[in-house]
Amino acid sequence: MTFLTAEWRNLLMANYAVDPAVLRPYLPRFTELDTFDGVHYASLVGFLFDNTRVAGFSVPGYRTFEEVNLRFYVRYREAGGWKRGVVFLKEIVPRRLICAIANTLYGENYVRFPMRHEWKQQDDGLSVAYEWKVDGRWNHLRALVDPVAQPAAEGSPEEFITEHYWGYTQISARCTGTYQVAHPRWNVHAVREFSVDCDIERIYGAPFREALQDAPRTVFLADGSPVRVMSGDRIYKTLTL
């Protein structure tokens, strides 16, 4: 059943190689870390929710808003196949009600900070910026990208990062939350210039300060699409002692 529909637009994705030991404490039960060419990625992502509807209803003041999240990539084996998904370490939004709904229904870790974004069409490309204010200081993700998006190349990091269609949350040692996010394949813009200013330790904790201090392995802008977020479910298994 569809819980939420929206359009996700202009997803700016900075992708870092992270020691798996940093990620494992956050790994939901019954999932395993997913890798691309032996690299464990965590992505700092900024994008815009637009035309948002919950259970078919539009709420004034909540149709359009920014989100910035830090995520990593996992997979879950079911019926002989893999369901590849993401685990959100923290998701920043500008509205308290969004936090309350997502944290309660999906077991996510949403927090609220003031946010803003800016998109500018320039002669040499598209300028995209997402900003969030923490302890009185504006953090940001910014990029200048090629004006025309192209399909993600088969077997590329861009394909790997965008082709994860499930969310997993750590509920307990015996239970993992899961939900599906349905959308078509996204095209991607090549990045010409990029900058990031983020208080990593304040927002995500000390282990990620070192993990994200180096330059990202890849950065790109996905054009986005309409999405459907399905109602959440639970994975239970009996643990053997």
LINWO-V418741 format. One record per residue. RES is the residue in one small letter. SS is DSSP state (helix for helix, strand for strand, loop for the rest). OMEGA is omega in radians with two decimals (none if undefined). D_FIRST is the distance of its C-alpha to the first C-alpha in whole Angstrom. Layout:
((RES:SS:OMEGA:D_FIRST) (RES:SS:OMEGA:D_FIRST))
//
This chain:
((m:loop:3.13:0) (t:strand:3.10:4) (f:strand:-3.05:6) (l:strand:2.96:9) (t:strand:-3.14:11) (a:strand:2.91:15) (e:strand:3.01:18) (w:strand:-3.03:19) (r:strand:3.02:23) (n:strand:-3.14:26) (l:strand:3.10:25) (l:strand:-2.94:29) (m:strand:3.07:28) (a:strand:-2.90:31) (n:strand:-3.00:31) (y:strand:2.98:34) (a:strand:-3.03:35) (v:loop:3.04:35) (d:loop:-3.13:36) (p:helix:3.11:34) (a:helix:3.09:35) (v:helix:-3.05:34) (l:helix:-2.99:31) (r:helix:3.11:31) (p:loop:-3.11:31) (y:loop:-3.06:27) (l:loop:3.12:26) (p:loop:-3.14:23) (r:loop:3.07:24) (f:loop:3.03:23) (t:loop:3.05:23) (e:strand:-3.13:26) (l:strand:3.08:27) (d:loop:-3.09:27) (t:loop:3.01:30) (f:strand:-3.08:31) (d:loop:3.09:35) (g:loop:-3.12:35) (v:strand:3.02:34) (h:loop:-3.07:32) (y:strand:2.82:30) (a:strand:-3.05:29) (s:strand:2.98:28) (l:strand:-2.93:29) (v:strand:3.00:26) (g:strand:3.14:27) (f:strand:-3.13:24) (l:strand:2.88:23) (f:strand:3.06:20) (d:strand:3.14:20) (n:strand:-3.04:19) (t:strand:3.09:16) (r:strand:3.10:14) (v:strand:-3.08:12) (a:loop:3.10:9) (g:loop:-3.06:11) (f:strand:3.07:15) (s:loop:-3.12:17) (v:loop:3.12:20) (p:loop:-3.12:23) (g:loop:-3.10:25) (y:loop:-3.14:21) (r:loop:-3.06:20) (t:loop:3.13:23) (f:strand:3.12:24) (e:strand:2.93:25) (e:strand:2.95:24) (v:strand:3.14:26) (n:strand:2.97:25) (l:strand:-3.03:26) (r:strand:2.93:24) (f:strand:-2.84:25) (y:strand:-3.07:24) (v:strand:3.02:23) (r:strand:-3.12:22) (y:strand:-3.09:21) (r:strand:3.14:22) (e:strand:3.08:20) (a:loop:3.06:21) (g:loop:3.13:24) (g:strand:-3.12:22) (w:strand:2.96:21) (k:strand:-3.06:18) (r:strand:-3.05:20) (g:strand:-3.11:18) (v:strand:2.97:20) (v:strand:3.13:21) (f:strand:3.11:22) (l:strand:3.04:25) (k:strand:-3.14:25) (e:strand:-3.10:23) (i:strand:3.07:25) (v:strand:-3.09:24) (p:loop:-3.04:27) (r:loop:-3.13:25) (r:helix:-3.11:25) (l:helix:3.08:22) (i:helix:3.11:20) (c:helix:-3.07:21) (a:helix:-3.11:21) (i:helix:-3.07:17) (a:helix:-3.12:16) (n:helix:-3.11:19) (t:helix:-3.02:18) (l:helix:-3.03:14) (y:helix:-3.13:14) (g:loop:-3.14:18) (e:loop:-3.10:19) (n:loop:3.12:22) (y:strand:3.02:22) (v:strand:-3.12:26) (r:strand:2.93:27) (f:loop:3.00:30) (p:strand:-3.08:32) (m:strand:3.02:30) (r:strand:3.10:31) (h:strand:3.10:31) (e:strand:3.01:34) (w:strand:3.13:33) (k:strand:3.02:37) (q:strand:-3.12:38) (q:strand:-3.13:41) (d:loop:-3.07:44) (d:loop:3.10:43) (g:strand:3.13:39) (l:strand:3.08:36) (s:strand:-3.09:36) (v:strand:3.11:33) (a:strand:3.00:33) (y:strand:-3.08:31) (e:strand:3.10:33) (w:strand:-2.99:32) (k:strand:-3.10:35) (v:strand:3.13:36) (d:loop:3.06:39) (g:loop:-3.10:40) (r:strand:3.13:40) (w:strand:2.95:38) (n:strand:-3.13:36) (h:strand:2.81:35) (l:strand:-3.13:34) (r:strand:3.10:35) (a:strand:2.91:36) (l:strand:-3.00:38) (v:strand:3.04:36) (d:loop:-3.07:37) (p:loop:-3.07:36) (v:loop:3.10:34) (a:loop:3.12:31) (q:strand:3.05:32) (p:strand:3.07:29) (a:loop:-3.11:29) (a:loop:3.12:32) (e:loop:-3.14:31) (g:loop:-3.12:31) (s:loop:3.02:32) (p:helix:3.13:31) (e:helix:3.10:29) (e:helix:-3.14:27) (f:helix:-3.02:26) (i:helix:-3.09:25) (t:helix:-3.06:23) (e:loop:3.01:21) (h:loop:-2.92:19) (y:loop:3.12:15) (w:strand:2.98:14) (g:strand:3.12:15) (y:strand:3.14:17) (t:strand:-3.11:19) (q:strand:-3.14:22) (i:strand:3.13:21) (s:strand:3.12:24) (a:loop:-3.11:26) (r:loop:-3.01:24) (c:strand:3.04:21) (t:strand:3.04:19) (g:strand:3.13:16) (t:strand:3.06:13) (y:strand:-3.10:10) (q:strand:3.00:10) (v:strand:-3.04:11) (a:strand:3.06:12) (h:loop:3.07:15) (p:loop:3.06:18) (r:loop:-3.12:21) (w:loop:2.93:23) (n:strand:-3.06:27) (v:strand:3.04:29) (h:strand:3.01:32) (a:strand:-3.10:35) (v:strand:3.10:36) (r:strand:3.12:40) (e:strand:-3.11:40) (f:strand:2.99:38) (s:strand:3.11:39) (v:strand:3.04:37) (d:strand:-3.04:38) (c:loop:3.05:36) (d:loop:-3.00:37) (i:helix:-3.07:36) (e:helix:-3.14:37) (r:helix:-3.03:37) (i:helix:-2.96:33) (y:helix:3.11:32) (g:loop:-3.04:35) (a:helix:-3.11:38) (p:helix:-3.09:37) (f:helix:3.07:35) (r:helix:3.12:38) (e:helix:-3.08:40) (a:helix:-3.05:37) (l:loop:-3.11:36) (q:loop:3.11:40) (d:loop:3.09:41) (a:loop:3.10:40) (p:loop:3.09:36) (r:loop:3.12:37) (t:strand:3.01:35) (v:strand:3.07:33) (f:strand:3.07:31) (l:strand:3.03:29) (a:strand:-3.06:26) (d:strand:3.11:26) (g:strand:-3.01:22) (s:strand:2.87:19) (p:strand:3.13:16) (v:strand:3.00:13) (r:strand:3.06:10) (v:strand:-3.06:9) (m:strand:3.07:6) (s:loop:-3.09:6) (g:loop:3.10:9) (d:strand:-3.14:11) (r:strand:3.04:14) (i:strand:3.10:17) (y:strand:3.02:20) (k:loop:3.09:23) (t:loop:3.13:27) (l:loop:3.07:29) (t:loop:-3.10:33) (l:loop:none:36))
//
